[in-house]
Every structure is written in C-alpha cells, then in structure tokens.
Amino acid sequence: MTGLFQRIDTVFVPTRNIEQALEWYMNILGGTPGWKSEKGEYQCVKFQDTSITLFLTSEAKYFEPRRSAFNFYVSNAEEAYEYLLSHGVKVEEVKEYGAKYFAFYDLDGNCLEVCEY
C-alpha cells in the first residue's frame, strides 16, 4: 500500500478560546484562517501548504505539560527568536544540534518549536 498515506493533513492543537487562539496564530505567527466547524469548536489555521486545527476544550488532560508534536521551519532561528520575544511570547533558549531550534509557548501553554537547518 505504498502511496496510500500521502502527507500530514493537520495537527490538532487544544485551546480554551478559539477566537483568541486564532488571533494569536494569525498576528504572531502569520497564519491565515481556514475552515471553521459549524458549531465553532474547530478552527483551521493555514501556514502555506500545511495547517493546524485549533480545537476547543476545557479538559485538563489536553493542557498537561508536554513537548511539541511539530515544529515550524524558519530560515533564521535567531530572527524568529527575537521576533517572538519582542511580542511577549514565552521562549526557551536557542539550541544547536545539527540544526538550530527552540521551543516557545502559545496562549494556552502549548509547546511549539522552531527549527532552522
């Protein structure tokens, strides 16, 4: 069955407030709104050829500390770091291990990462 699974469609990111999260992902990271569910509990945010899906939840298990399930590719990690820092985003230090990378956190405390290689 080679070729059956073609690409990652989306990554689900929990949020306590869809509207605030959408604004944050648009204003801070430059995403654009995609589809939204009829009841408003899901909101797609597009980043060129990929997307994330914000999903509304108040269940504590979704907000337990964990590392990122995905990262954003950037051409300049230091520039991305300074940009996020200047917008009041909580960031960890830039590390280098064959690539430059660092973790940062959205409004709901979700751990996200940036990678330059």
C-alpha positions as CSV (number, residue, x, y, z in Angstrom):
1,M,0.0,0.0,0.0
2,T,2.8,2.5,-0.7
3,G,1.5,5.9,-1.5
4,L,-1.7,5.4,0.4
5,F,-0.7,7.8,3.1
6,Q,0.4,10.9,1.3
7,R,1.1,13.7,3.8
8,I,0.2,15.0,7.3
9,D,-3.2,16.8,6.9
10,T,-3.3,18.7,10.1
11,V,-2.1,18.8,13.7
12,F,-4.6,19.3,16.4
13,V,-3.9,22.0,19.0
14,P,-6.1,22.4,22.1
15,T,-7.4,25.8,23.1
16,R,-9.7,27.2,25.8
17,N,-10.7,30.1,23.5
18,I,-10.9,29.6,19.7
19,E,-11.2,33.4,18.8
20,Q,-8.2,34.4,21.0
21,A,-6.1,31.5,19.7
22,L,-6.9,32.2,16.1
23,E,-5.9,35.9,16.6
24,W,-2.7,34.8,18.2
25,Y,-1.7,32.3,15.5
26,M,-2.6,34.9,12.8
27,N,-1.0,38.0,14.5
28,I,2.1,36.4,16.0
29,L,2.9,33.5,13.6
30,G,1.3,34.8,10.4
31,G,-1.3,32.1,9.8
32,T,-4.5,32.6,7.9
33,P,-7.9,31.3,8.8
34,G,-9.1,28.2,7.1
35,W,-12.4,26.3,7.5
36,K,-14.3,26.5,10.7
37,S,-16.8,24.0,12.1
38,E,-20.5,24.9,12.1
39,K,-20.6,24.9,15.9
40,G,-17.3,26.7,16.2
41,E,-15.4,24.1,18.2
42,Y,-12.8,23.6,15.4
43,Q,-10.8,26.3,13.5
44,C,-8.2,25.6,10.9
45,V,-5.2,27.9,10.7
46,K,-3.2,27.7,7.4
47,F,0.6,28.1,7.0
48,Q,1.2,27.9,3.3
49,D,0.9,24.2,2.4
50,T,0.2,22.9,5.9
51,S,-2.3,23.7,8.6
52,I,-3.1,23.2,12.3
53,T,-6.6,22.7,13.7
54,L,-7.4,24.5,16.9
55,F,-10.0,22.6,18.9
56,L,-12.0,24.0,21.8
57,T,-11.7,22.0,25.1
58,S,-11.6,22.6,28.8
59,E,-10.4,19.1,29.7
60,A,-7.3,19.4,31.8
61,K,-5.6,16.4,30.2
62,Y,-5.0,18.3,27.0
63,F,-3.1,21.0,28.8
64,E,-0.7,18.9,30.8
65,P,2.9,19.8,30.1
66,R,4.4,18.1,27.1
67,R,6.8,18.7,24.3
68,S,5.8,19.8,20.9
69,A,4.4,17.4,18.4
70,F,5.5,19.5,15.5
71,N,7.8,22.4,14.6
72,F,7.7,25.4,12.3
73,Y,10.6,25.6,9.8
74,V,12.3,29.1,9.6
75,S,15.3,30.2,7.6
76,N,16.7,32.2,10.6
77,A,16.1,30.8,14.1
78,E,17.7,33.8,15.8
79,E,15.5,36.2,14.0
80,A,12.4,34.2,14.8
81,Y,13.5,34.0,18.5
82,E,13.9,37.8,18.7
83,Y,10.6,38.4,16.9
84,L,8.7,36.1,19.3
85,L,10.4,37.6,22.4
86,S,9.5,41.1,21.2
87,H,5.9,40.1,21.1
88,G,5.9,38.8,24.7
89,V,5.9,35.1,23.7
90,K,7.5,32.8,26.3
91,V,10.5,31.2,24.6
92,E,13.3,28.8,25.6
93,E,16.9,29.3,24.6
94,V,18.1,28.6,21.1
95,K,19.9,25.2,20.9
96,E,22.1,23.8,18.2
97,Y,22.4,20.1,17.4
98,G,22.9,19.8,13.6
99,A,20.1,22.4,13.3
100,K,19.2,25.4,15.4
101,Y,15.9,25.1,17.3
102,F,14.0,26.4,20.2
103,A,10.7,25.9,22.0
104,F,8.0,28.5,22.6
105,Y,4.5,28.5,24.0
106,D,1.1,29.8,22.8
107,L,-1.6,31.4,24.9
108,D,-2.8,28.0,26.2
109,G,0.7,26.9,27.1
110,N,1.0,24.5,24.2
111,C,4.7,23.8,23.5
112,L,5.6,24.7,19.9
113,E,9.1,24.6,18.2
114,V,11.0,26.4,15.6
115,C,13.7,24.7,13.5
116,E,16.4,26.1,11.1
117,Y,18.5,23.7,9.1
